[in-house]
Amino acid sequence: MPHLARAEARPARLSRLCLEVSAGGLLATESALVLTGVFFRYALNSPLYWAEEAARLLLIWLSFTGAALAFQRNQHLAMDVVMRLLPDAFRRRIQILVAGAGVAFCLAIIQQTFALMASRWTRVSPVMGAPYLLFALPLAIGLAFGAVYLVAEIARLVRQAPRITLPAVVALPVLAAAGWIFAEPLAALMRHLSPLTALVAIFAVALCVQMPIALCLGTTAMVYLLFYGGVPLSVVPQRMLAGVDSFILLAVPLFILGGALMETSGISQRIVDLAMVIVGRMRGGLGQVVVVTEILFSGISGSATADVAAVGSLMIPSMKRTGYSSEESASILCAAAAMGILIPPSIHMVVLGTLVNVSVAKLFIAGFLPAFVMAAGLMLLINLKARRGNWPRATERVTKADVWRASRRAIIPLMTPLIIFGGIFSGAATITESAVLAVAYAVVVGTMVFKEMSWKATWRIFVSSASTSGVAMLLVGAATVFGWSLVTQRLPHMIAEWMTAVSSGPWVFLCLTILLYLIFSDLLEGLPALLIFAPILYPTAEQLHVDPVHFGIVSIAALGLGFFLPPAALGLSLSCSLAGSNMGDTVKVFWVYVLVLLAGLLVVAFFPAITLVALKFIPVS
């Protein structure tokens, strides 16, 4: 039996190795290509005109190869709030049915992708003359791996509890056959429902049964088109491919990669040391250090999850040793990370700018001052609580030598945001080019300057970043199809009419937007909520004359706070695991920080000048 187990595991290991090599290699090749394009354009004054198209082609391959690897690693986002409430036996059966539905979706899209390729067989790209096949094939390959993973997941569930799960396995072909036989009556029944009602209901059910959110969006759109669309289903893969085919979106995997490299190369400790000499002498010094560290580190990592992991692993042990409770430590970390989402470079800002055609550079500039307003509120709260609880200072005395030593050690880490923002704000480089320069700098710093990162560790970071990028980009592709389905049902127009009926004032609209994002960022996580609602809400914001940059900053701030709110509380859960605290007890402490952050968010929302004043001094296109 052990030999049989090893033989069964060998194909899975080989498949995972192939995906890791492919995904990591694609991200490395992508980075090298963009970096080469930057060198030829600025150093040799001889731009490679084919490089942008080649980079977009590689991004499509990276997106769906990374998504396939994320399936292998079980990284795709799903909402488990409802499923956690169900009995174990019932939950396992639903999981099998959901996996079966996911397999059906993957196979349907694969078939439609091949149909799309057949209809566009003679088309080639305008610059390189690459056949359309090369642009569409990665979607089919990625979803094929996804289907294989879902089948393996069904087999795993059956092995764990065969008596419980076999009825659900038997039900899969029965349900498929029934759907095939009764397709026409079912379609007639569906047409009695409002298309929008059916769209929302299907999405809600798929979400509640813990289908991965990307598949949930894609499946809902496909079912809608099948019964109501009146267009061929090949529009689904077509829209998914168009959703990720963007040179600006290439900044997303590059910022993910750059943040991961910086997190691993010893930079976070140097940032903490600098924050210590800046605010360590204040009352509640370690809490203040966490907030300042988040301000400095967020500008490097670009990810709230990375911030929590990196800063929490360094600061929470020290906080607990000096008398902070586990619950207080986790709460301060969550509050600081929720504020840190506004410090660029932010992945959410890149995606938002691409979605609604708003300048990403303007969003970057506009994010700083609102973040400082919210950080000031947190630091004031920590100071008041420290005086009441007699929390210790982080350090009693800071000498000029300490300041010089910490500043000198932090110069190299702080060059990363200078490279990013210097290139963007000066107009010398695009968002994507600045991101790849930061990646190159991080590799050099980690492997050659600090020498805290081996080449083997660097390769692992490329692989894990490719997988994380696949999660984000599959969401972008699926949300493009879902959003198009909503637009065909005039949902943005309906929401605009409803919101203006409630009140024609922009302040009420902003409050409703904040509430909406708080709820759905909690349930879906920030990026899916942004992908679904930003294209819907932006037209209404325009009608009410809300500045698009200001509206974007308010939206992102609300997403950052929602990520840490119960009941889902994904960010809070990560912080509690780092602090070793119970979530229920932590929530009792965290609610005060939430109120302060919410007050800061409302101040930012009601005073647009806080967001827009920086754009008057740093004009960018």
VEXDO-678286 format. One line per 3 residues: number of its first residue (from 1); their letters; for each residue x negated, y negated, z of C-alpha. Coordinates in steps of 0.02 Angstrom, whole numbers, plus 32768, in hexadecimal, padded with zeros to 4 digits. Last residue first. Layout:
REM residues N
NUM	a	X,Y,Z ~ ...
REM end
This chain:
REM residues 621
621	svp	8050,73BC,7CD9 ~ 7FF0,737B,7D6D ~ 7FF2,72D7,7DCD
618	ifk	7F97,72DE,7E74 ~ 7FC8,723E,7ED2 ~ 807E,7236,7E9D
615	lav	808E,72F4,7EA5 ~ 805D,72EE,7F5D ~ 80FB,728A,7F86
612	lti	816F,730F,7F40 ~ 8182,738C,7FCE ~ 818A,7316,8062
609	apf	81EA,729B,7FF4 ~ 8275,731B,7FE4 ~ 82B0,72F5,8096
606	fav	8349,7363,80B5 ~ 82F6,7407,807F ~ 8251,73E8,80D9
603	vll	82AC,73BA,817A ~ 831B,7453,8163 ~ 8282,74C3,8152
600	gal	8234,7478,81EE ~ 82D3,749A,8250 ~ 82D4,754C,820C
597	lvl	821F,7563,8240 ~ 8246,7524,82F0 ~ 82E1,7593,82FD
594	vyv	827F,762B,82C1 ~ 81F7,760B,8342 ~ 827C,760C,83CA
591	wfv	82C6,76AE,8383 ~ 821E,7708,838F ~ 8222,772B,8449
588	kvt	82C4,778F,844F ~ 8296,77D7,83A3 ~ 81F8,7820,83EF
585	dgm	825A,7885,846F ~ 82C3,78D5,83E6 ~ 822A,78F0,8377
582	nsg	81CA,794F,83FE ~ 8114,791B,8405 ~ 8071,7970,83D2
579	als	802C,78CB,8390 ~ 7FFF,790D,82E2 ~ 80A2,7972,82D9
576	csl	8104,78DA,8314 ~ 80B5,786F,828C ~ 80E4,78ED,8205
573	slg	8197,78F6,8245 ~ 81A4,7839,824A ~ 8171,7831,8193
570	laa	81F3,78B3,8160 ~ 827B,7863,81CB ~ 830B,78D0,818D
567	ppl	8385,7898,8216 ~ 8333,7823,823F ~ 82CF,778E,81FA
564	ffg	8219,7791,81C2 ~ 8230,778E,8105 ~ 82B9,770C,811B
561	lgl	823A,768A,8154 ~ 81CF,769A,80B7 ~ 8267,769E,8045
558	aai	82A8,75FC,8094 ~ 8200,75A8,8076 ~ 8202,75E6,7FC2
555	svi	82AF,759E,7FA2 ~ 8285,74F6,7FF1 ~ 81E7,74EB,7F87
552	gfh	8246,7515,7EE8 ~ 82CF,7496,7F0B ~ 824C,740F,7F23
549	vpd	81F9,743E,7E7F ~ 82A0,7440,7E23 ~ 82D7,7396,7E67
546	vhl	838D,73A5,7E9B ~ 83FA,7346,7E20 ~ 849A,73A5,7E4E
543	qea	84A7,73ED,7D9E ~ 83EE,741C,7DA4 ~ 8405,7478,7E48
540	tpy	8497,74D6,7DFB ~ 8429,750C,7D69 ~ 83A3,7544,7DE6
537	lip	8416,75B4,7E4C ~ 842E,7645,7DD3 ~ 837B,764E,7D90
534	afi	833B,7648,7E45 ~ 83B6,76CB,7E86 ~ 837E,7773,7E44
531	lla	82C2,775C,7E32 ~ 82B6,76FD,7ED7 ~ 8313,7783,7F36
528	plg	82A4,7808,7EE7 ~ 8207,77A6,7F1A ~ 8237,7781,7FCD
525	ell	826A,7829,8014 ~ 8315,7876,7FEA ~ 8373,786F,8090
522	dsf	8317,77E2,80EA ~ 82F8,7782,8049 ~ 83B2,7799,8027
519	ily	83EF,7749,80C7 ~ 8371,76BC,80D5 ~ 8380,7697,801B
516	lli	843C,7681,8024 ~ 8434,7616,80C1 ~ 83AF,75A6,8074
513	tlc	8416,7594,7FD5 ~ 84B2,756A,8038 ~ 8451,74E3,8096
510	lfv	840B,749F,7FF2 ~ 84B8,7497,7FA5 ~ 84FC,743D,803E
507	wpg	846E,73BF,802E ~ 848A,73A6,7F72 ~ 8537,735D,7F8E
504	ssv	85C4,7395,7F1B ~ 8611,73FA,7FA6 ~ 866E,749F,7FB3
501	atm	86B0,7489,7F01 ~ 85FF,7460,7EC8 ~ 85C6,7505,7F0F
498	wea	8652,7568,7EBE ~ 863E,7516,7E12 ~ 8582,752E,7E15
495	imh	8596,75E3,7E49 ~ 860E,7601,7DB9 ~ 8598,75AF,7D3C
492	plr	8505,7617,7D7A ~ 8574,76B4,7D6E ~ 85A2,7695,7CB8
489	qtv	85BC,7751,7C9A ~ 8535,7750,7C14 ~ 84C5,76F8,7C92
486	lsw	84D8,7787,7D0D ~ 84A3,7807,7C8B ~ 840B,779C,7C5E
483	gfv	83DD,7798,7D17 ~ 83E3,7855,7D21 ~ 8375,7869,7C87
480	taa	82F4,77ED,7CC7 ~ 8301,7839,7D75 ~ 82C6,78E0,7D2F
477	gvl	822B,7893,7CE1 ~ 81FF,7828,7D78 ~ 821A,78BB,7DEF
474	lma	81AA,7927,7D82 ~ 812A,789A,7D8D ~ 812A,7890,7E4B
471	vgs	811C,794C,7E6A ~ 8099,795D,7DE1 ~ 8033,78D1,7E30
468	tsa	802D,7934,7ED2 ~ 7FEC,79CB,7E72 ~ 7F6B,7964,7E15
465	ssv	7F35,7917,7EBB ~ 7F1E,79C5,7F06 ~ 7EB2,79FB,7E73
462	fir	7E48,795C,7E6F ~ 7E31,7966,7F2C ~ 7DF7,7A1A,7F1D
459	wta	7D76,79E2,7E9B ~ 7D34,795D,7F13 ~ 7D23,79E0,7F9C
456	kws	7CB8,7A49,7F27 ~ 7C53,79AE,7EF8 ~ 7C30,7995,7FB1
453	mek	7C79,7904,8013 ~ 7C24,78AD,80A5 ~ 7B91,7870,803C
450	fvm	7BB5,77BC,8072 ~ 7B64,7775,7FD5 ~ 7B59,7806,7F59
447	tgv	7BF2,7877,7F6B ~ 7C75,780A,7FC1 ~ 7C3C,7761,7F81
444	vva	7C21,779B,7ECD ~ 7CC8,77F6,7EC7 ~ 7D23,7763,7F16
441	yav	7CD7,76E8,7E9A ~ 7D0E,7753,7E06 ~ 7DBE,775F,7E4E
438	alv	7DC5,76A2,7E6E ~ 7D90,7684,7DB9 ~ 7E1B,76FB,7D84
435	ase	7E9B,7694,7DE4 ~ 7E5D,75EF,7D9C ~ 7E72,7637,7CED
432	tit	7F23,7670,7D13 ~ 7F58,75C8,7D5B ~ 7F09,756E,7CC7
429	aag	7E5D,751F,7CCB ~ 7E0F,7472,7CBA ~ 7EB1,7418,7CE2
426	sfi	7E61,73C9,7D7B ~ 7EEE,740A,7DE9 ~ 7EDF,74BD,7DAA
423	ggf	7E22,74D3,7DA8 ~ 7E07,747A,7E4D ~ 7E9A,74D6,7E9C
420	iil	7E57,7584,7E79 ~ 7D9E,7561,7E90 ~ 7DBE,74FA,7F2D
417	ptm	7E31,7583,7F6E ~ 7DA0,75FF,7F5E ~ 7D17,7588,7F9C
414	lpi	7D63,7599,8049 ~ 7D17,7647,805C ~ 7C67,7606,8032
411	iar	7C71,756F,80A5 ~ 7CB5,75D3,8139 ~ 7C0B,7609,817E
408	rsa	7BCB,7556,8176 ~ 7C67,7514,81CB ~ 7C5A,7594,8257
405	rwv	7BA2,756E,8277 ~ 7BB8,74B1,826C ~ 7C4C,74B2,82E3
402	dak	7BF2,7523,835F ~ 7B55,74B6,8355 ~ 7BBE,741B,8376
399	tvr	7BF8,7470,8415 ~ 7CA3,74B8,843C ~ 7CD0,74D1,84F3
396	eta	7D5F,7529,8549 ~ 7D88,75A8,84C3 ~ 7E29,7600,8496
393	rpw	7E86,759A,8518 ~ 7EEE,75FE,8592 ~ 7FAB,7609,859A
390	ngr	7FF5,75B2,8633 ~ 80A4,75F0,8609 ~ 80F4,7543,8609
387	rak	805B,74EF,85BF ~ 8047,7578,853D ~ 8100,7572,8510
384	lni	80F4,74B8,84ED ~ 8053,74CB,8489 ~ 8099,755D,8426
381	llm	8134,74F5,83FB ~ 80C9,7461,83C3 ~ 805E,74D6,8358
378	lga	80F8,7520,8307 ~ 8143,7476,82DE ~ 809D,743B,8296
375	amv	8095,74D8,8229 ~ 8142,74B1,81E2 ~ 810B,7400,81B3
372	fap	8063,7440,8172 ~ 80BC,74BE,8101 ~ 812D,7434,80BE
369	lfg	808E,73CE,8098 ~ 8034,7459,8039 ~ 80BC,74A1,7FCA
366	aif	80CE,740F,7F51 ~ 8021,7426,7F07 ~ 803C,74DE,7EDF
363	lka	80EC,74BF,7E9E ~ 80A8,7439,7E2A ~ 8023,74B2,7DEA
360	vsv	80A9,7535,7DCB ~ 8104,74BB,7D5A ~ 81BB,74EC,7D52
357	nvl	81FE,755A,7CC5 ~ 8281,75B6,7D2C ~ 8239,7665,7D32
354	tgl	8182,763B,7D11 ~ 817D,75B8,7D9B ~ 81D4,762E,7E12
351	vvm	815A,76BC,7DEF ~ 80C1,764D,7E0B ~ 810D,75FE,7EA6
348	his	8138,76A8,7EEF ~ 8085,76E2,7ED6 ~ 804C,7650,7F41
345	ppi	7FA6,75FA,7F27 ~ 7FD7,7592,7F82 ~ 800E,7574,8035
342	lig	80CD,757F,803C ~ 80CA,7639,806B ~ 8064,7607,8104
339	maa	80FD,75CD,8166 ~ 8141,767E,8171 ~ 8090,76BA,819A
336	aac	8085,7643,822E ~ 812F,7678,8271 ~ 8106,7730,825F
333	lis	805D,7720,82B7 ~ 80A8,76BA,8344 ~ 8132,773C,835D
330	ase	80BA,77D1,835B ~ 804C,7782,83E1 ~ 80E2,7751,844B
327	ess	8129,7802,8445 ~ 8081,7852,846F ~ 8071,77DE,8505
324	ygt	7FE8,775C,8503 ~ 7F6E,7773,8595 ~ 7EBF,775D,854F
321	rkm	7EAA,7812,8517 ~ 7F52,780D,84BC ~ 7F1E,7774,8457
318	spi	7E75,77C1,842A ~ 7EC7,7862,83ED ~ 7F47,77FC,8389
315	mls	7ECA,778C,8330 ~ 7E64,77F8,82BA ~ 7EE2,787C,8284
312	gva	7F69,77F7,8280 ~ 7F07,7782,820E ~ 7EE7,7807,818A
309	avd	7F8B,7868,8191 ~ 7FFF,77D2,81A8 ~ 7FA7,776C,8122
306	ata	7FA6,77FD,80A6 ~ 8061,7811,80BE ~ 807D,7756,80A6
303	sgs	801D,7758,8001 ~ 7FB7,76D0,7FA9 ~ 7F16,770F,7FF9
300	igs	7EA4,7677,7FEE ~ 7F15,75E3,8013 ~ 7F6C,7651,8091
297	fli	7EC7,7662,80F0 ~ 7EB1,75AA,811C ~ 7F64,7586,8151
294	etv	7F73,7632,81A1 ~ 7ED4,7613,8203 ~ 7F1C,756F,8242
291	vvv	7FB8,75C7,8283 ~ 7F57,7659,82D1 ~ 7EDC,75E0,8321
288	qgl	7F6C,7584,8374 ~ 7FA4,7627,83C4 ~ 7EF0,7647,83FB
285	ggr	7EE5,7598,8446 ~ 7F7F,759E,84B3 ~ 7F47,74F5,84F8
282	mrg	7ED1,74AA,8479 ~ 7E17,74D2,8481 ~ 7E23,7552,83F4
279	viv	7E6A,74D3,8379 ~ 7DDD,74AC,82FD ~ 7D52,751A,8345
276	mal	7DC3,75B3,8342 ~ 7E07,758B,8295 ~ 7D55,7598,8251
273	dvi	7D3A,763F,82A8 ~ 7DE0,7680,8264 ~ 7DAC,7652,81B3
270	rqs	7D07,76AC,81CA ~ 7D62,7748,8206 ~ 7DD8,7742,816E
267	igs	7D47,7739,80F3 ~ 7CFC,77E2,811D ~ 7D0C,7826,806C
264	tem	7DAD,7887,8083 ~ 7E2B,77F9,808A ~ 7DD0,779B,8000
261	lag	7DDB,782F,7F8A ~ 7E93,7849,7FB2 ~ 7EB8,7791,7F94
258	gli	7E5D,7792,7EED ~ 7EB9,782E,7EB4 ~ 7F66,77EB,7EE0
255	flp	7F37,7743,7E91 ~ 7F01,779F,7DF2 ~ 7F9C,780E,7DF1
252	val	800C,7772,7DF8 ~ 7FA2,7701,7D88 ~ 7FCE,7771,7CF4
249	lif	807C,7726,7D07 ~ 803A,768A,7CAD ~ 8008,76F2,7C14
246	sdv	80B9,7736,7C05 ~ 80FC,77DB,7BC3 ~ 8145,7818,7C68
243	gal	81FB,77E6,7C48 ~ 81F0,7807,7B8C ~ 81CC,78BE,7BAF
240	mrq	8261,78CE,7C23 ~ 82CF,7870,7BA8 ~ 82A7,78E8,7B19
237	pvv	82B2,797E,7B8C ~ 8365,794B,7BB9 ~ 8397,7909,7B0C
234	slp	8382,79BA,7ACB ~ 842A,79DA,7B1F ~ 8481,7999,7A82
231	vgg	84F8,7906,7A9B ~ 85B2,7905,7AC6 ~ 8584,78DF,7B79
228	yfl	8617,791E,7BDC ~ 8609,79D9,7BFE ~ 8558,7A06,7BCC
225	lyv	8517,7957,7BE5 ~ 8552,7957,7C9B ~ 850B,7A04,7CB8
222	mat	8462,79CA,7C74 ~ 8461,792B,7CDC ~ 8489,798A,7D7B
219	tgl	8404,7A0D,7D55 ~ 837F,7989,7D36 ~ 83A0,7928,7DD6
216	cla	83AA,79C5,7E42 ~ 8310,7A0D,7DEC ~ 82AE,7972,7E20
213	ipm	82FD,7975,7ECD ~ 82CC,7A29,7EEF ~ 836F,7A85,7F15
210	qvc	8390,7A7D,7FCF ~ 8449,7AAD,7FD0 ~ 8479,79FA,7FFE
207	lav	8425,79AF,7F65 ~ 847B,7A24,7EEB ~ 8523,79FC,7F3B
204	afi	8504,793F,7F36 ~ 84C8,7943,7E80 ~ 855E,79A8,7E47
201	avl	85D5,7933,7EA3 ~ 8584,7894,7E5E ~ 858D,78CF,7DAA
198	atl	863C,7918,7DBD ~ 867E,7875,7E06 ~ 8628,7812,7D7B
195	psl	8673,7882,7CF5 ~ 8721,786C,7D43 ~ 876B,7918,7D5D
192	hrm	87EA,7966,7CE7 ~ 8758,7984,7C70 ~ 8711,7A02,7CEA
189	laa	87A9,7A73,7CD7 ~ 8799,7A74,7C19 ~ 86DF,7A9B,7C28
186	lpe	8705,7B2A,7CA0 ~ 8787,7B6F,7C29 ~ 8705,7B68,7B9B
183	afi	8673,7BB2,7BFC ~ 86D7,7C42,7C44 ~ 8671,7CCE,7BF6
180	wga	85C6,7C7B,7C08 ~ 85E5,7C3B,7CB8 ~ 8628,7CE6,7CEB
177	aal	858C,7D3A,7CA4 ~ 8519,7CC3,7D04 ~ 857E,7CDA,7DA4
174	vpl	8573,7D98,7D95 ~ 84BA,7D8E,7D69 ~ 8498,7D2C,7E0A
171	avv	8515,7D86,7E7C ~ 84A9,7E23,7E84 ~ 841B,7DBA,7ECB
168	apl	8493,7D6B,7F49 ~ 84CF,7E17,7F81 ~ 8417,7E4E,7F91
165	tir	83EC,7DC1,800B ~ 8429,7E00,80B3 ~ 83FC,7EB8,80A3
162	paq	8356,7E8D,804F ~ 8316,7E16,80D7 ~ 8260,7DE5,80BC
159	rvl	8249,7E43,8019 ~ 82E3,7DF1,7FCE ~ 82A7,7D44,7FFD
156	rai	81FD,7D67,7FAE ~ 824D,7DA8,7F0D ~ 82B7,7D0A,7F00
153	eav	821B,7CA1,7F19 ~ 81C1,7D03,7E90 ~ 8251,7CDB,7E1A
150	lyv	8240,7C23,7E4D ~ 8185,7C28,7E2A ~ 819F,7C74,7D7E
147	agf	8220,7BEF,7D56 ~ 81A7,7B64,7D8A ~ 811E,7BB1,7D20
144	alg	8194,7BAB,7C8C ~ 81C4,7AF9,7CBE ~ 810F,7AC0,7CAD
141	ial	80F6,7B1A,7C08 ~ 8195,7AD3,7BBA ~ 816B,7A22,7BF3
138	pla	80B6,7A37,7BB7 ~ 80F3,7A62,7B06 ~ 8148,79BC,7AE2
135	fll	80B4,7947,7AC1 ~ 8045,79C7,7A6A ~ 80D5,7A00,79FA
132	ypa	80ED,794D,79C1 ~ 8050,7964,7956 ~ 7FBB,78F2,7979
129	gmv	7F9E,786E,78F1 ~ 7F29,7813,7967 ~ 7F78,7766,7953
126	psv	8030,777B,7923 ~ 8053,7825,7972 ~ 808D,78AC,78FA
123	rtw	8139,78E7,78C5 ~ 8149,7980,7853 ~ 8190,79F8,78D5
120	rsa	820E,797C,791A ~ 82A9,79EB,7913 ~ 8244,7A86,7943
117	mla	81F5,7A2B,79D6 ~ 82A0,79F7,7A15 ~ 82E0,7AAA,7A06
114	ftq	8247,7AE5,7A65 ~ 826E,7A66,7AED ~ 8324,7A9E,7AEF
111	qii	82F0,7B52,7B12 ~ 8278,7B1A,7B9B ~ 8300,7AAB,7BE3
108	alc	8379,7B3C,7BEE ~ 82F5,7BAF,7C39 ~ 82C9,7B30,7CC0
105	fav	8380,7B0F,7CEA ~ 83A9,7BC9,7CF6 ~ 8311,7BE5,7D67
102	gag	8349,7B56,7DD7 ~ 83F8,7B9F,7DE1 ~ 83AA,7C45,7E17
99	avl	8343,7BEB,7E9B ~ 83E2,7B99,7EDB ~ 843C,7C41,7EE2
96	iqi	83AA,7C8E,7F41 ~ 83A2,7BFD,7FBB ~ 845E,7C0B,7FD6
93	rrr	8449,7CC0,800B ~ 83BB,7C93,8081 ~ 8423,7C08,80D2
90	fad	84B6,7C7B,80F1 ~ 8448,7CF9,814B ~ 83F0,7C73,81B3
87	pll	848E,7C1B,81ED ~ 84A1,7B6A,81A6 ~ 846C,7AC7,81FA
84	rmv	83BE,7AC5,81AD ~ 840F,7ACC,8102 ~ 8460,7A22,811A
81	vdm	83C2,79C0,8143 ~ 8355,7A21,80C8 ~ 8340,799D,803F
78	alh	82C1,79D4,7FBD ~ 8218,7994,7F81 ~ 81A7,7A01,7F16
75	qnr	810C,7A3D,7F72 ~ 8128,7AFA,7F71 ~ 8071,7B18,7F41
72	qfa	809D,7B7D,7EA5 ~ 8126,7B00,7E7A ~ 80A7,7A74,7E92
69	laa	8035,7ACD,7E16 ~ 80C2,7AC9,7D96 ~ 80DE,7A10,7DB9
66	gtf	8024,79F0,7DA0 ~ 802E,7A46,7CF7 ~ 80C9,79DE,7CD2
63	slw	8080,7934,7CFD ~ 7FCE,795B,7CC6 ~ 8006,798D,7C17
60	ill	8070,78EE,7C07 ~ 7FE0,7887,7C4D ~ 7F68,78D5,7BCF
57	lra	7FD7,7899,7B41 ~ 7FE0,77EB,7B8E ~ 7F22,77E7,7B9E
54	aee	7F0F,781B,7AE8 ~ 7F83,778E,7AB4 ~ 7F1F,7712,7B1C
51	awy	7E77,7753,7ADB ~ 7EA1,7748,7A21 ~ 7E71,7690,7A13
48	lps	7DC9,76AB,7A65 ~ 7D98,75F7,7A88 ~ 7CEE,75B7,7A4C
45	nla	7CB7,7527,7ABB ~ 7C27,7597,7AF6 ~ 7C37,7575,7BB1
42	yrf	7CED,753F,7BBC ~ 7D49,75AA,7B3E ~ 7CD0,763D,7B30
39	fvg	7CBD,764B,7BEC ~ 7D78,763D,7C0F ~ 7D9E,76C3,7B8C
36	tlv	7D1B,7734,7BDB ~ 7D6F,771C,7C84 ~ 7E18,7747,7C37
33	las	7DCF,77E5,7BEA ~ 7D70,7819,7C85 ~ 7E0B,7807,7CF3
30	eta	7E75,786B,7C79 ~ 7DF0,78F2,7C6C ~ 7DE7,7900,7D2B
27	llg	7EA6,7905,7D38 ~ 7EAF,7988,7CAD ~ 7E26,79F0,7CFD
24	gas	7E7F,79F0,7DA5 ~ 7F22,7A26,7D53 ~ 7ED4,7AAB,7CE3
21	vel	7E5D,7AF3,7D66 ~ 7EE6,7AF5,7DE9 ~ 7F65,7B40,7D71
18	clr	7EEE,7BCA,7D3C ~ 7EC1,7BEF,7DF2 ~ 7F7A,7BF7,7E23
15	slr	7F9F,7C71,7D97 ~ 7F09,7CDD,7DC5 ~ 7F3E,7CE0,7E7C
12	apr	7FF0,7D0E,7E4C ~ 7FB2,7D96,7DD6 ~ 7F42,7DDD,7E62
9	aea	7FC8,7DE1,7EE9 ~ 801F,7E7C,7EA6 ~ 7F79,7ED9,7E98
6	ral	7F4A,7EA5,7F48 ~ 7FF0,7EE5,7F8A ~ 7FDB,7F87,7F2B
3	hpm	7F2E,7FA1,7F75 ~ 7F75,7F7F,8023 ~ 8000,8000,8000
REM end
